[in-house]
Amino acid sequence: MESLNFRQKNARLCADMWLKSEIEYASREGIRFIITLGRDVERWFDRTGNEILSGSAITIYHLPHPSGANNGSWFPKDEQKRRMLEEKIRELVMECQTNP
């Protein structure tokens, strides 16, 4: 059957539509922040998500994907990248502590 064959393009379209609907819902419901994990989602926000959130007060925290293969992203060799990541995590922790 043709409909049972996996097609990457269809999977991406479905994922994009689902994520867009979730972000639109978050913007209507007063969500304070969103944590993204991985570069694919970060790129999606650069392409689409930031436009959806324009005018909202939602803060986006882009963090590395937590997979074992991605350990280097959580402790980058580049000192500036490491400081930026540490600052994002600190900001997220402060957000959670100051606004329960």
C-alpha positions in Angstrom: 0.0 0.0 0.0 1.3 3.4 -0.9 0.0 5.1 2.3 2.0 2.8 4.5 5.4 3.8 3.0 7.4 6.2 5.1 8.3 9.4 3.4 10.6 11.8 5.2 9.0 14.8 3.6 5.6 13.9 4.9 7.1 13.2 8.4 8.7 16.7 8.4 5.5 18.3 7.3 3.5 16.5 10.0 6.1 17.4 12.7 6.2 21.1 11.5 2.3 21.3 11.7 2.2 19.7 15.1 5.0 22.0 16.5 3.4 25.1 15.0 0.1 24.2 16.7 1.8 23.7 20.0 3.6 27.0 19.9 0.4 28.8 18.9 -1.3 27.2 21.8 1.5 28.2 24.2 1.3 31.8 23.0 -2.4 32.0 23.7 -2.2 30.3 27.1 0.3 32.6 28.8 3.2 30.1 28.8 6.3 31.9 30.3 9.0 29.9 28.5 9.8 27.1 26.1 12.8 24.8 26.3 14.0 23.5 23.0 16.4 20.5 22.7 18.6 20.2 19.6 19.5 22.1 16.5 16.6 20.9 14.4 14.1 22.7 16.7 16.3 25.7 17.0 16.4 26.0 13.2 12.7 25.5 13.1 12.3 28.5 15.4 14.6 30.6 13.2 12.5 29.7 10.2 9.0 29.8 11.6 8.6 29.8 15.4 10.0 33.2 16.1 7.4 34.8 13.8 4.6 32.9 15.6 5.9 34.2 19.0 6.5 37.8 17.9 4.6 40.1 20.3 4.4 37.4 23.0 6.3 37.4 26.3 7.5 33.8 25.9 11.2 33.3 26.5 12.9 30.6 24.4 15.8 28.6 25.8 17.6 26.7 23.1 19.7 23.9 24.7 21.6 21.0 23.1 19.9 17.6 22.6 20.4 15.3 25.6 21.5 12.3 23.6 24.7 10.4 24.6 26.2 11.1 21.2 25.8 14.8 21.9 27.8 15.1 25.2 30.3 17.5 23.6 27.5 20.0 23.1 26.9 20.2 26.9 30.5 21.0 27.6 31.9 22.7 24.5 35.7 23.2 24.1 35.1 26.7 22.9 35.1 28.8 26.1 32.7 31.4 24.7 30.2 28.7 23.7 30.5 27.1 27.1 29.9 30.5 28.8 26.8 31.1 26.6 25.4 27.7 27.5 26.0 28.2 31.2 24.3 31.6 31.0 21.3 30.1 29.3 21.0 27.4 32.0 21.4 30.0 34.8 18.7 32.2 33.2 16.4 29.2 33.0 17.0 28.3 36.6 16.3 31.9 37.7 13.1 32.0 35.7 11.9 28.8 37.5 12.9 30.2 40.9 11.5 33.7 40.6 8.2 32.9 38.9 6.7 29.8 40.3 
